């Protein structure tokens, strides 16, 4: 295998498109996701260019390290990590459910940091790799009804800056991608709920 990538949030939206793009370029892609049925369907569709691991849930940070260790034992070298897993809830601040807030922060920020930590240790040993964080335009500008989502993405933007500073001495590239509204399930749900 020439290059190996790990993509979180690989079963839909931007994550799935990244998987398809990587495989079209000959990059063997390891998909991480919660939905085992979707992972199997995508694997059947893309064939030997991909494999998948059901990484329980990024909210469950204890499940991340064993998953990455299992991957590392089999594939040894991880060249690319794309952090694309994300959940959301759009509502006014007075209606914001604190449990949902914790779920969003734990998935979009803490889980992403935990996954990056596990994979970065592999890259640091090799002094080679690339980490790509899908942040969203919400990492730069807040918007109405987006308190939890925006807070998680602002946090991810700060983490990306720190990660870039720490990883450059190992020649590991770190970049952020900040898409605006994209025609995904997330966007369609927003559109239907808030008449955007």
trRosetta pair geometry for C-beta under 8 A, 3 or more apart (Angstrom, degrees):
i j d omega theta_ij theta_ji phi_ij phi_ji
1 4 5.8 52 134 -61 137 96
1 28 4.7 -40 -148 -2 129 142
1 75 7.7 -35 54 -149 152 98
2 26 6.1 33 37 133 134 111
2 27 7.4 -86 80 -102 100 53
2 28 7.8 147 47 -4 66 95
3 26 7.6 89 37 110 94 80
3 27 4.8 -38 86 -124 107 86
3 28 7.0 176 90 28 50 76
3 79 4.4 -77 -156 49 89 160
3 80 6.7 44 166 -7 116 108
4 27 7.2 156 -104 -176 16 78
4 28 5.0 -28 -107 75 71 101
4 29 7.7 165 -160 -87 54 28
4 30 6.8 33 179 -14 97 106
4 75 5.5 152 -159 174 169 135
4 77 6.1 129 31 98 123 77
4 78 5.7 -86 97 -120 108 46
4 79 5.4 125 52 11 59 94
4 80 7.4 -170 100 30 42 78
5 22 5.3 -96 40 -150 149 152
5 27 5.1 35 -6 155 117 122
5 28 7.3 164 23 84 71 49
5 29 4.9 -19 69 -112 99 74
5 30 6.9 -166 95 26 48 74
5 78 7.7 89 -121 -165 22 77
5 79 6.4 -56 -72 70 62 88
5 80 3.8 -21 -111 72 92 110
5 81 7.3 176 -160 -78 69 26
5 82 6.6 25 178 -5 115 102
6 29 7.7 146 -96 -162 21 62
6 30 4.7 -26 -104 71 70 107
6 32 6.4 34 -178 -19 95 114
6 71 7.1 51 -92 170 126 163
6 78 5.9 -9 -14 -151 112 123
6 80 7.1 -175 28 96 58 62
6 81 5.1 -6 62 -115 101 71
6 82 7.1 -169 94 30 55 66
6 119 6.3 -137 45 -107 145 142
7 10 4.4 102 103 -88 105 108
7 15 5.6 144 158 -162 113 88
7 18 5.5 168 -129 100 142 120
7 19 5.4 -141 54 -73 158 87
7 22 7.3 -160 -42 0 133 150
7 29 6.0 0 2 -169 115 111
7 30 7.3 161 20 79 67 54
7 31 5.8 -23 66 -113 96 59
7 32 6.7 -168 90 24 45 81
7 82 4.5 -2 -114 61 76 113
7 84 6.0 1 -174 18 86 125
8 15 7.0 -86 102 -126 40 132
8 32 4.5 -29 -107 72 64 121
8 33 7.6 150 -161 -71 51 55
8 55 7.2 -58 -121 49 95 150
8 58 6.9 64 -170 -69 139 129
8 82 7.0 -157 26 96 68 66
8 83 5.6 5 41 -133 121 48
8 84 5.6 171 79 45 68 68
8 85 4.0 -59 141 -24 108 106
8 112 7.4 -167 70 -109 156 76
8 115 6.1 10 -56 180 148 170
9 12 7.6 -72 172 53 78 71
9 13 7.4 -36 156 63 108 110
9 14 7.6 21 119 72 121 86
9 15 3.9 -159 112 -63 80 151
9 32 7.5 8 -6 85 37 86
9 33 6.8 96 -119 -100 16 83
9 83 7.9 63 12 174 114 41
9 84 3.9 -129 64 103 119 82
9 85 3.5 -179 -47 -84 99 47
9 86 5.9 25 -104 8 155 70
9 134 7.9 -103 63 48 142 139
10 15 4.6 -128 -100 154 30 114
10 16 6.2 102 173 -80 52 55
10 18 7.6 -99 -121 69 76 101
10 19 5.1 81 -159 -55 102 134
10 29 7.7 156 -137 153 140 117
10 31 3.6 -145 99 -149 159 94
10 32 6.0 113 -2 48 115 47
10 33 5.1 -107 49 -49 83 111
10 39 7.5 65 84 -108 109 85
10 42 7.3 -173 133 100 99 168
10 52 7.4 -154 81 -119 140 100
10 84 7.1 99 -69 66 53 126
11 15 6.8 11 26 94 38 127
11 16 6.3 -6 152 -71 14 105
11 31 7.1 103 -61 173 68 127
11 33 4.2 90 -27 -136 113 158
11 34 7.8 -98 9 42 143 62
11 35 5.3 139 174 53 175 112
11 38 4.0 64 -158 126 128 135
11 39 6.1 -70 -89 -65 113 64
11 42 6.5 -142 -124 -21 66 142
12 15 6.5 46 63 53 41 104
12 16 5.4 -8 -125 -20 10 125
12 38 7.2 -43 -45 -170 90 150
12 184 6.9 113 145 -166 95 107
12 185 5.9 -8 160 5 140 126
13 16 6.2 116 52 18 34 98
13 17 7.2 -68 138 -1 37 101
13 84 7.9 -174 93 163 104 118
13 182 7.0 102 -164 102 98 124
13 184 3.5 40 -119 -145 102 137
13 185 6.2 -97 -61 22 105 86
13 186 6.4 27 -96 3 149 105
14 17 5.7 -60 -150 39 34 112
14 18 6.3 38 152 -23 68 104
14 84 5.7 -148 97 -156 102 125
14 134 6.0 146 115 -149 145 155
14 179 6.8 -171 -98 18 144 156
14 182 6.2 70 -65 88 103 164
14 184 6.5 -57 -26 -72 75 147
15 18 5.7 -55 -152 32 30 112
15 19 6.6 33 150 -19 64 103
15 33 7.9 137 131 -84 149 108
15 82 7.4 158 -127 116 75 120
15 84 3.9 158 -86 111 94 142
15 85 7.2 50 -80 -69 146 49
15 134 7.8 -121 -71 8 75 160
16 19 5.5 -50 -151 33 36 115
16 20 6.5 35 152 -17 66 104
16 42 6.9 -128 -131 -115 102 138
17 20 5.6 -51 -147 37 34 112
17 21 6.2 35 153 -20 65 107
18 21 5.6 -55 -146 38 31 112
18 22 6.2 33 155 -21 66 105
18 82 5.6 -154 155 139 155 169
18 84 6.4 -168 19 -56 148 156
19 22 5.9 -54 -147 35 28 110
19 23 6.4 22 158 -15 63 108
19 29 5.1 155 -142 137 77 157
19 31 5.8 18 -110 -89 140 109
19 42 7.0 24 116 174 154 136
19 46 7.2 -88 145 -68 108 165
19 50 6.5 36 -174 -103 112 138
20 23 6.1 -59 -147 38 28 107
20 24 6.4 29 154 -21 63 108
20 46 7.3 -136 -103 -95 65 124
21 24 5.8 -56 -149 34 30 111
21 25 6.7 18 154 -10 64 109
22 25 5.9 -70 -156 42 32 104
22 27 4.0 -77 -177 71 90 121
22 29 4.7 105 98 -69 136 127
22 80 7.7 -161 -122 78 131 148
23 26 7.6 62 -172 -66 34 14
23 27 6.7 -94 -76 63 31 69
23 28 7.9 54 -107 -111 73 28
23 29 5.7 -81 -60 7 87 124
23 46 5.4 -73 -138 -163 175 124
23 49 3.9 81 -147 145 112 138
23 50 6.0 -51 -83 -49 130 97
26 49 8.0 -110 -129 -134 32 108
27 79 7.8 -120 -146 71 107 129
27 80 7.0 -4 -169 27 140 139
28 49 6.5 -147 -116 -169 57 52
28 50 7.3 165 -166 -93 59 36
28 51 7.8 16 175 4 98 93
29 49 6.7 23 24 142 93 81
29 50 4.8 -26 72 -110 90 87
29 51 7.9 177 93 30 50 56
30 50 7.4 157 -89 -161 24 70
30 51 5.6 -17 -113 69 70 87
30 52 7.1 148 -167 -101 56 30
30 53 6.5 13 178 2 103 106
30 71 6.0 78 -169 -139 164 129
30 75 7.3 -109 -54 -20 137 163
31 39 5.9 175 104 -134 125 94
31 42 6.6 69 -40 96 176 139
31 43 7.5 -137 32 -68 134 90
31 50 5.8 28 -17 -176 109 121
31 51 7.3 -165 22 94 80 37
31 52 4.3 -27 67 -108 101 87
31 53 7.4 170 83 26 53 61
32 52 7.5 164 -79 -157 26 70
32 53 5.7 -19 -103 70 71 91
32 54 8.0 124 -154 -127 58 16
32 55 4.3 7 -161 -2 107 131
32 67 7.4 85 -122 153 116 143
32 85 7.2 -58 101 -55 108 124
32 115 7.8 166 96 -135 171 139
33 38 6.4 -86 130 85 151 113
33 39 5.2 -179 59 -70 121 107
33 52 6.9 -33 29 -161 101 116
33 54 6.8 -48 79 -118 61 59
33 55 7.1 96 25 29 16 88
33 85 7.8 177 -107 -99 58 106
34 54 6.8 70 -140 -159 26 85
34 55 7.4 -68 -75 67 58 65
34 56 7.0 8 -118 155 82 22
34 57 5.6 41 -103 -88 120 71
35 38 4.0 42 106 18 119 115
35 39 6.4 161 92 -17 64 85
36 39 5.6 -55 -147 36 33 114
36 40 6.4 33 156 -19 66 105
36 54 5.1 -17 -86 -86 89 138
37 40 5.9 -56 -151 36 30 110
37 41 6.4 31 152 -20 65 107
38 41 5.6 -53 -146 35 33 113
38 42 6.3 29 157 -15 67 106
39 42 6.1 -58 -148 38 28 107
39 43 6.2 29 154 -20 64 110
39 52 3.9 157 -176 164 115 159
39 54 6.4 -139 9 -76 161 82
40 43 5.6 -57 -146 37 30 113
40 44 6.4 33 155 -21 65 104
40 52 7.3 -122 -65 51 43 147
41 44 5.9 -55 -152 33 29 110
41 45 6.4 27 151 -18 63 109
42 45 5.5 -57 -149 38 34 114
42 46 6.0 7 162 2 71 112
42 50 6.9 -50 130 95 96 157
42 52 7.2 105 73 -64 108 138
43 46 6.4 -65 -134 50 26 92
43 47 7.7 124 170 -58 54 9
43 50 5.6 -132 -115 94 69 108
43 51 6.8 44 -123 -129 120 32
43 52 5.4 -103 -61 -7 124 118
44 47 7.5 22 -176 -71 25 50
46 49 5.0 -92 159 61 99 107
46 50 4.6 43 98 9 133 122
47 50 7.5 103 71 28 38 81
53 67 5.6 132 149 -164 137 107
53 70 7.2 147 -126 87 141 123
53 71 6.4 -82 -35 -69 156 109
55 58 7.1 36 119 -65 116 67
55 63 6.3 139 -179 124 64 110
55 64 6.5 42 -171 -107 115 62
55 67 4.7 67 -116 -151 88 172
55 115 7.9 45 173 -104 156 118
56 60 5.0 -49 115 61 129 136
56 63 4.0 -29 32 148 135 172
56 67 7.7 -141 8 -54 89 134
57 60 4.6 79 68 9 92 100
57 63 6.9 78 43 44 59 143
57 107 7.5 -66 173 -101 85 100
57 111 7.7 -85 142 -117 60 147
58 61 7.4 27 179 -83 52 62
58 64 7.0 51 -127 -77 60 118
58 85 5.3 138 -22 114 145 151
58 106 7.3 158 115 135 81 75
58 107 4.8 98 79 -138 112 65
58 110 7.9 147 149 87 94 70
58 111 2.7 88 160 173 101 148
58 112 6.7 28 -172 -49 144 54
58 114 7.3 158 -163 57 82 115
58 115 6.5 -47 -125 -37 107 122
59 103 6.0 -29 -100 -142 140 68
59 106 4.4 59 -127 121 78 124
59 107 5.2 -34 -60 -67 83 81
59 111 5.9 -53 -62 -63 31 131
60 63 4.5 41 112 4 110 115
60 64 7.7 165 101 -29 66 80
61 64 5.5 -38 -161 6 51 120
61 106 7.8 -115 -39 -170 101 95
61 110 6.5 -74 -67 140 129 102
61 111 6.1 -144 -84 -105 82 64
61 114 4.3 -147 -142 -103 106 171
62 65 7.4 -52 -166 26 36 101
62 66 8.0 22 151 1 62 108
63 66 6.4 -65 -160 45 43 105
63 67 6.1 44 151 -25 74 115
64 67 5.8 -65 -153 37 29 112
64 68 6.3 19 158 -13 69 109
64 111 7.1 168 -66 -156 138 75
64 114 4.9 118 51 130 163 113
64 115 5.4 -118 -154 -84 133 66
64 118 5.6 -159 140 -21 102 150
65 68 5.9 -59 -145 40 30 106
65 69 6.2 33 157 -21 66 108
65 114 7.7 -84 -46 172 82 100
65 118 5.2 -161 -104 -105 60 125
66 69 5.6 -54 -143 37 32 114
66 70 6.4 36 156 -22 65 103
67 70 5.9 -56 -155 33 29 112
67 71 6.6 27 149 -16 63 106
68 71 5.5 -52 -148 38 37 113
68 72 6.1 38 153 -22 68 106
68 115 7.3 156 -61 -147 130 64
68 118 3.9 133 34 149 166 129
68 119 6.0 -125 -139 -67 135 68
68 122 7.6 -139 169 -27 112 128
69 72 5.6 -53 -142 37 30 112
69 73 6.4 35 156 -24 63 103
69 118 7.8 -91 -40 -165 70 115
70 73 6.0 -52 -150 30 29 112
70 74 6.8 15 156 -9 61 109
71 74 6.1 -71 -157 42 31 103
71 75 5.8 -24 169 24 72 115
71 78 7.3 51 129 -74 119 122
72 75 6.7 -75 -123 57 23 78
72 76 6.6 68 -174 -103 61 22
72 78 7.0 -62 -97 -26 80 114
72 122 5.5 -145 -112 -97 123 133
73 76 7.9 15 -162 -66 11 59
75 78 6.8 78 105 -69 121 73
77 122 7.6 157 -136 161 33 114
77 126 6.5 84 -126 -84 91 160
78 81 6.6 41 152 -59 122 91
78 119 5.7 -96 106 -155 154 98
78 122 5.1 61 30 104 112 142
78 123 6.6 -76 80 -62 93 85
78 129 6.7 32 103 -120 75 123
79 128 7.2 -38 -125 134 72 100
79 129 5.9 -167 -159 -119 35 67
79 130 6.8 15 152 23 69 89
80 129 7.0 176 -77 -164 33 74
80 130 4.9 -12 -112 67 76 98
80 131 7.8 166 -160 -83 51 32
80 132 7.0 5 -171 1 96 109
81 115 7.4 168 -171 137 131 100
81 116 6.6 144 123 -113 151 67
81 119 4.6 109 -79 123 146 160
81 120 7.8 -77 14 -59 154 65
81 123 7.8 -95 -10 -41 117 135
81 129 7.3 24 -1 174 94 117
81 130 7.4 -173 30 95 62 54
81 131 4.9 -6 63 -117 103 74
81 132 7.0 -178 92 29 54 67
82 132 4.7 -14 -111 69 74 108
82 134 6.9 44 178 -26 90 104
83 112 4.7 78 -166 -148 135 106
83 115 6.5 146 -107 84 102 129
83 116 6.4 -28 -64 -63 135 102
83 131 7.4 24 -12 -177 105 89
83 132 7.0 -170 23 92 71 55
83 133 4.8 -8 57 -116 117 66
83 134 6.3 -154 92 21 64 77
83 156 7.9 -165 115 -152 136 125
84 134 4.5 45 -109 18 70 140
85 107 6.4 -113 134 176 106 95
85 108 7.6 -151 108 -99 74 49
85 111 6.8 -70 94 111 134 127
85 112 6.8 -169 61 -80 98 89
85 115 7.9 108 25 -10 130 161
86 107 6.9 127 -136 127 26 112
86 108 5.3 48 -128 -104 72 96
86 134 7.4 -94 -36 95 129 112
86 136 7.9 105 -128 -35 159 128
86 186 7.5 -2 102 -83 117 152
87 103 6.5 -50 86 135 144 101
87 104 5.7 -126 87 -108 93 68
87 107 4.9 45 17 78 107 158
87 108 6.7 -124 40 -47 65 96
88 104 6.7 68 -112 -121 30 118
88 148 7.6 147 -152 92 54 105
88 149 4.7 22 -132 -91 93 126
88 186 6.0 82 22 -144 140 111
88 190 8.0 -28 118 -67 146 105
89 96 7.6 120 111 -134 121 77
89 97 7.4 -70 152 40 161 98
89 100 4.8 15 -6 162 168 131
89 101 7.8 -97 56 -70 132 49
89 104 6.2 -113 16 -60 99 132
89 148 5.8 16 59 57 96 142
89 149 7.1 -178 45 -44 50 98
90 145 4.4 49 179 142 89 111
90 146 5.9 -21 -120 -85 89 62
90 149 6.9 -21 -79 -4 75 135
90 190 6.0 74 -1 -117 157 88
90 193 6.6 135 71 98 118 142
90 194 6.4 -61 121 -42 140 133
91 95 4.3 -103 160 92 122 114
91 96 5.7 165 84 -79 109 61
91 97 7.9 52 53 -3 151 78
91 145 5.8 84 -12 -154 2 90
92 95 4.8 76 59 17 83 104
92 96 7.2 -120 98 -34 42 81
92 144 8.0 -19 -101 -179 71 84
92 145 6.0 -47 -67 -102 48 74
93 96 5.5 -30 -151 -7 37 122
93 147 5.3 92 -93 -43 85 153
96 100 7.1 -135 -173 71 68 112
96 101 5.8 57 165 -60 112 114
96 147 5.9 -55 -81 62 150 134
96 148 6.3 157 -146 -39 123 111
97 100 4.1 72 77 10 103 111
97 101 6.8 -169 92 -13 52 83
98 101 5.2 -46 -147 32 37 119
98 102 6.5 39 154 -19 65 100
99 102 5.8 -53 -154 35 33 111
99 103 6.5 36 148 -21 64 104
100 103 5.4 -50 -148 33 36 115
100 104 6.4 36 154 -20 67 103
100 148 6.8 -62 121 -93 88 173
101 104 5.9 -57 -151 35 29 110
101 105 6.4 22 156 -11 65 109
101 147 7.7 -31 -113 107 110 104
101 148 4.7 -137 -120 -108 70 120
102 105 5.9 -57 -143 43 31 107
102 106 5.8 31 158 -20 67 113
103 106 5.8 -59 -142 40 24 111
103 107 6.2 15 161 -11 63 111
104 107 6.2 -61 -144 41 25 102
104 108 5.7 -3 173 5 66 119
104 148 4.3 82 66 156 157 117
104 149 6.3 -91 -170 -78 140 54
104 152 5.4 -119 145 -44 93 143
105 108 6.6 -61 -121 51 21 93
105 109 5.2 -32 -167 36 61 121
105 110 6.3 52 139 -9 75 104
105 148 7.0 -103 -42 -164 82 87
105 151 6.9 -34 -90 106 101 111
105 152 5.3 -152 -103 -91 52 98
105 155 7.4 55 -142 25 88 160
106 109 7.4 -37 -79 56 8 79
106 110 4.8 -39 -136 49 47 123
106 111 5.9 64 151 -30 61 99
107 110 7.7 22 -9 52 14 80
107 111 4.9 -13 -137 20 33 139
107 112 7.7 58 151 -29 43 87
107 152 7.8 2 73 -149 72 150
108 111 7.3 64 8 44 15 101
108 112 6.4 -13 166 -15 31 125
108 149 7.3 126 -47 -138 171 56
108 152 3.6 55 90 164 134 139
108 153 6.8 -55 162 -61 134 62
108 155 7.9 107 111 64 97 114
108 156 6.6 -84 152 -48 88 128
109 112 6.0 -63 -143 35 15 110
109 113 6.5 12 160 -16 58 107
109 152 4.7 -138 -34 -151 106 79
109 155 4.4 9 -122 99 138 134
109 156 5.6 -128 -105 -60 77 82
109 159 7.2 158 -154 -20 83 143
110 113 5.7 -54 -148 36 31 111
110 114 6.3 31 153 -19 65 106
111 114 5.6 -53 -146 37 32 112
111 115 6.3 32 155 -18 66 105
112 115 5.8 -52 -146 37 30 110
112 116 6.2 31 155 -19 64 108
112 133 7.2 79 175 -130 135 103
112 156 6.3 10 82 -114 155 110
112 159 7.5 126 104 93 112 160
113 116 5.7 -56 -147 38 30 112
113 117 6.3 37 153 -25 65 104
113 159 5.8 -113 -90 -142 103 149
114 117 5.6 -50 -148 31 30 115
114 118 6.7 29 154 -18 62 104
115 118 5.9 -57 -154 34 32 110
115 119 6.4 16 156 -6 67 110
116 119 6.1 -64 -144 45 30 101
116 120 5.6 34 160 -27 69 113
116 131 6.2 65 -137 -150 105 140
116 159 7.8 137 41 156 160 125
116 163 6.7 -54 165 -114 146 143
117 120 5.9 -51 -134 34 23 112
117 121 6.9 30 161 -27 57 100
118 121 6.5 -56 -165 21 26 110
118 122 7.8 20 144 -12 57 102
119 122 5.7 -54 -165 31 45 112
119 123 6.5 39 144 -15 74 107
119 129 7.9 171 148 -174 97 152
119 131 7.4 140 99 -100 123 107
120 123 5.4 -57 -147 41 40 111
120 124 5.9 46 155 -28 72 103
120 129 7.7 -179 -124 91 52 152
120 131 6.9 -8 -85 -66 93 143
120 163 7.7 -124 -94 -148 146 107
120 167 6.9 -102 -144 -97 117 115
120 172 7.2 101 -141 155 85 169
121 124 5.8 -46 -141 30 30 114
121 125 6.9 36 156 -22 58 101
122 125 6.1 -56 -161 29 30 111
122 126 7.0 9 151 -2 63 109
122 129 7.7 107 97 -73 83 151
123 126 5.9 -70 -154 47 35 101
123 127 7.8 103 157 -79 64 8
123 128 6.4 -126 -159 79 77 44
123 129 3.2 -59 -135 6 124 155
123 131 7.6 -114 -4 -47 170 102
123 167 7.7 7 110 -144 130 116
123 170 7.0 104 128 128 89 136
123 172 5.1 80 145 -109 129 134
124 127 7.0 24 -168 -75 35 50
124 167 7.8 -112 -85 -127 89 79
124 170 5.1 -70 -127 -133 67 162
124 172 7.0 -55 -80 -32 59 142
126 129 6.8 99 72 -36 116 101
127 170 4.9 -135 -126 -172 68 77
127 171 5.4 52 169 43 86 108
127 172 7.4 -125 -161 -45 39 85
128 171 6.5 -13 -88 98 50 107
128 172 7.0 113 167 -88 8 75
129 172 4.6 -2 65 -129 89 100
129 173 7.4 -150 104 33 49 69
130 172 7.0 -173 -81 -170 31 69
130 173 4.4 -9 -115 65 82 103
130 174 7.6 176 -160 -77 54 33
130 175 7.5 -9 -171 12 98 100
131 163 6.5 -85 89 152 146 137
131 167 7.0 -143 19 -89 126 175
131 172 6.7 37 -5 158 101 110
131 173 7.2 -177 28 94 62 56
131 174 4.8 -8 66 -111 101 76
131 175 7.6 162 88 26 57 56
132 174 7.9 178 -78 -155 35 46
132 175 5.5 -11 -114 68 73 88
132 176 7.7 152 -162 -98 57 23
132 177 6.4 21 -179 -9 102 110
133 156 5.9 -179 174 169 133 109
133 159 7.5 155 -109 90 164 103
133 160 4.9 -125 40 -90 149 117
133 163 7.9 119 -31 50 133 150
133 174 7.6 19 -5 -173 104 88
133 175 7.5 -166 28 97 73 42
133 176 5.0 -26 70 -110 99 73
133 177 7.2 -180 88 24 48 70
134 177 5.3 -26 -112 68 61 103
134 179 7.2 -10 -162 9 95 105
135 138 7.7 -151 147 63 74 71
135 139 4.0 -11 158 -30 119 149
135 153 5.5 110 -179 -162 75 94
135 156 5.2 -177 -120 105 89 120
135 157 5.5 79 -151 -74 144 81
135 160 6.8 -59 -69 -28 131 148
135 176 4.8 10 -12 -168 131 108
135 177 6.6 162 20 71 80 44
135 178 4.9 -30 74 -92 104 79
136 139 5.7 129 72 -17 68 89
136 149 8.0 -41 84 161 162 104
136 153 5.0 -65 58 -131 111 147
136 178 5.8 3 107 -150 12 66
136 179 6.2 -40 -113 60 52 68
136 180 7.9 96 -162 -105 67 22
137 140 6.0 -62 -172 39 56 104
137 141 6.4 -20 152 38 87 101
137 178 5.1 103 -77 160 47 99
137 179 6.8 -83 -25 105 87 29
137 180 4.7 23 -18 -95 141 63
138 141 7.0 -91 -126 66 34 60
138 142 7.4 57 -157 -107 76 37
138 143 6.9 -85 -113 13 91 106
138 146 6.2 -124 -136 164 128 144
138 149 6.0 -28 160 129 162 98
138 150 4.8 -121 180 -106 106 69
138 153 4.3 84 99 58 97 159
138 154 7.7 -88 137 -42 73 72
139 153 4.1 -113 -74 152 72 98
139 154 5.8 155 -146 -84 56 39
139 156 6.2 -84 -107 72 121 96
139 157 3.9 134 -177 -53 118 123
139 176 7.3 -108 89 177 166 137
139 178 5.6 -109 41 -116 116 116
140 157 7.2 133 -63 -96 64 161
140 178 6.5 46 -11 -166 116 154
142 146 6.5 -179 -164 78 68 111
142 147 7.9 27 -153 -100 115 48
142 150 4.7 76 -119 -178 75 159
142 154 8.0 -14 -70 -51 89 127
143 146 4.8 48 70 15 80 136
143 150 6.7 169 29 -72 67 134
145 194 6.5 -168 55 -101 167 143
146 149 4.8 -69 -166 58 85 108
146 150 4.4 85 126 -29 104 107
147 150 6.3 -64 -139 41 16 106
147 151 6.2 16 163 -19 58 112
148 151 5.9 -57 -147 35 25 111
148 152 6.5 23 156 -18 62 107
149 152 5.9 -59 -153 35 29 110
149 153 6.4 18 155 -12 65 110
150 153 5.8 -61 -145 41 31 106
150 154 6.2 35 156 -21 68 104
151 154 5.8 -51 -144 35 29 110
151 155 6.4 32 154 -19 62 107
152 155 5.7 -57 -154 37 30 115
152 156 6.4 32 149 -21 64 105
153 156 5.3 -46 -144 34 38 114
153 157 6.5 45 152 -23 64 98
154 157 5.7 -50 -153 30 33 114
154 158 6.8 32 150 -16 63 102
155 158 5.8 -56 -155 36 34 110
155 159 6.4 35 149 -19 67 106
156 159 5.4 -51 -147 37 35 115
156 160 6.3 43 152 -26 65 101
156 176 8.0 136 132 -126 95 118
157 160 5.6 -49 -150 29 32 115
157 161 6.9 33 152 -19 62 101
157 176 6.6 58 -121 -136 70 160
158 161 5.8 -53 -155 31 35 112
158 162 6.6 31 151 -14 66 105
159 162 5.7 -58 -151 39 35 110
159 163 6.0 35 153 -22 69 109
160 163 5.6 -55 -142 38 29 113
160 164 6.3 36 156 -24 64 103
160 174 6.3 171 -165 157 75 116
160 175 7.9 3 -167 157 121 14
160 176 4.6 46 -176 -67 164 117
161 164 5.8 -49 -149 31 29 113
161 165 6.6 28 153 -17 61 107
162 165 5.8 -60 -155 36 32 112
162 166 6.3 20 154 -12 68 111
163 166 5.9 -62 -144 42 30 105
163 167 5.7 15 165 -11 69 118
163 174 4.9 170 115 -136 102 159
164 167 6.3 -65 -133 42 21 101
164 168 6.4 34 167 -42 61 103
164 174 4.1 -139 -88 72 70 126
164 175 7.9 80 -94 -73 114 37
165 168 6.7 -46 -150 7 20 111
166 169 7.5 -64 176 22 36 101
167 170 5.6 -67 -165 45 58 105
167 172 3.9 -79 176 75 112 109
167 173 7.6 -102 121 -2 125 5
167 174 5.3 112 53 -32 140 119
168 171 7.4 38 -173 -82 42 27
168 172 7.3 -110 -81 56 25 64
168 174 7.7 -86 -58 15 75 104
179 182 5.4 8 148 -42 138 120
181 187 5.3 106 -170 -120 90 122
181 190 7.9 -120 -129 72 112 145
181 196 7.9 -171 -119 139 155 148
182 186 7.9 44 67 63 86 107
182 187 5.9 -155 76 -35 45 139
183 187 5.7 -100 -118 71 28 146
183 188 7.2 55 -164 -52 64 92
184 187 5.2 101 47 9 65 98
184 188 7.1 -128 99 -2 35 90
185 188 5.7 -58 -144 40 32 110
185 189 6.2 34 158 -20 67 106
186 189 6.0 -57 -150 35 26 109
186 190 6.5 26 152 -18 62 107
187 190 5.6 -56 -151 36 33 113
187 191 6.1 35 152 -24 67 107
188 191 5.4 -51 -145 34 33 115
188 192 6.4 29 157 -16 66 105
189 192 6.0 -56 -145 38 30 107
189 193 6.1 21 160 -13 65 114
190 193 6.0 -66 -143 42 25 105
190 194 5.8 -28 179 28 66 114
190 196 5.7 13 131 -7 95 140
191 194 7.2 -74 -123 55 13 76
191 195 7.3 45 -180 -117 51 16
191 196 4.8 -90 -111 46 60 100
192 195 7.9 10 -168 -67 16 49
